[in-house]
Amino acid sequence: MSRRGFLGTSMLFVAGSVVACSSDPQGTAAANGADVTLTQWYHQYGEEGTQAAVKRYAAEFTEAHPGIAINVVWGADVSQYETKLNAALLGDDAPDIFELGDFRAEMARKGQLEPLDDVYGAAKSGFNKADLDYLTVDGKLYAIKTMDDIMVLYYRKSLLKKAGVTPPSTFAELTDAAKKLTSDGTKGLFIGNDGIGDSPYLLAWSEGVDLIDGDKVVYADAARSIGGLRDLHADKSVLLGFTTDWYDPGAFNQGAAAMQWCGLWALPAVEKELGDDFGVLPWPAYDKKGRAVARLGGWSQAIHARSKHVAEAKKYLEWLWVKQTDLQIDWAVKYGFHVPAQTEVAAKTPEFGKGAAKEAARISTEHGKSFPAEWTQAMQAGFIAAAAAVAKGAAPARTLDKAQAKAQADLDKQTV
């Protein structure tokens, strides 16, 4: 199947066997002894082995539950997946189970998502709190995280030691470190080719300001911390316009930056290149009154509220993402590098037993912060544009207030 193909090929798992999925999967399932077929959509992962893995999980579930077949549909790339999913959810052929890259509260309030509190059950307290907060709408949970992608600040131990710099614990220390670490051929900090990246969110959160509080957009309250972008850029210690962006460790591995904001997924490549000559940190607290933070991403799975097989779909999600810890570990670390969403499962994962990986898992649990469920692409674009203007010298309060007013109008539409 081509990387951009979506519905061209899917597989049906019935009592441990694999058959090609016909245009009538329910009939095919019945012919093979299953009473119910669940259709499950995945976006197309780039990591080798992911497609075979989800097929194997489905086969193992059906072997344990012969009456339920899983029709795995794999899958549009990220750029197309959400568009296809949104269209499908409006029609009669929506999947029973599907992935969400950006969970949106609006989907729950429109009745598209089935509440999953009973799927979590007593295991709820074992999930990362940041994930639970992110997936909760009006007091109910509407999706379940399959893995956590934590973003952290990588730093080169030897370069910090040579410059007499200790790992920063406040934003002032970060700007000072970036300046001292800047030399011929090396910049102190890389946060993205635009010099902005995740920093506006991180600065707000590290000051103790959220993006949205209840029914109000409030990020303009972080004008003081976001205003720090002017200082960070003024001394030219931030790397700009590298050949790869912040999500790739190239700048850090090649010595173009002594510190880089990047994802956990890059850790194996960094370790391969630098050995133990690196460490990881959360984004430092803005000041002594603030808090260290790290952005938490990753994919979730949800159930279509109008599915004819909600009970069976819930059984599958509970089996896979609550009970099967071995499969959760397999999914997290065998096809990329991610933290299992359940903290106890993460603690049992050998790959997170030592070194920088162990520290990253701790950061995920203790400092992870997700976008609000009401956050939209339009809000994000306005916020980043405002922060970029501040970095170039615009007045922080006035610039953020203007962007916030537009974001508030967007939020008001969601709650009508």
Secondary structure, DSSP 8 states (H G I E B T S, - for coil): --TT--SS-EEEEETTEEEE--S-HHHHHHHTT-SEEEEEEE---SSTTHHHHHHHHHHHHHHHSTTEEEEEEE---HHHHHHHHHHHHTSS---SEEEESS--HHHHHTT-B---HHHHGGGGGGB-HHHHHHTEETTEE--EES-BEEEEEEE-HHHHHHHT----SBHHHHHHHHHHH-BTTBEEEES-TTS-TTHHHHHHHHHT--SEETTEE-GGGGHHHHTHHHHHHHTT-B--S-SS-TTSTHHHHTTSEEEEEEEGGGHHHHHHHHTTS-EEE-B-BSSTTS--BEEEE--EEEEBTT-TTHHHHHHHHHIIIII-HHHHHHHHHSSS--B-SBHHHHHH-GGGSSHHHHHHHHHHHHHEE---TT--HHHHHHHHHHHHHHHTT--HHHHHHHHHHHHHHHHHHHT-
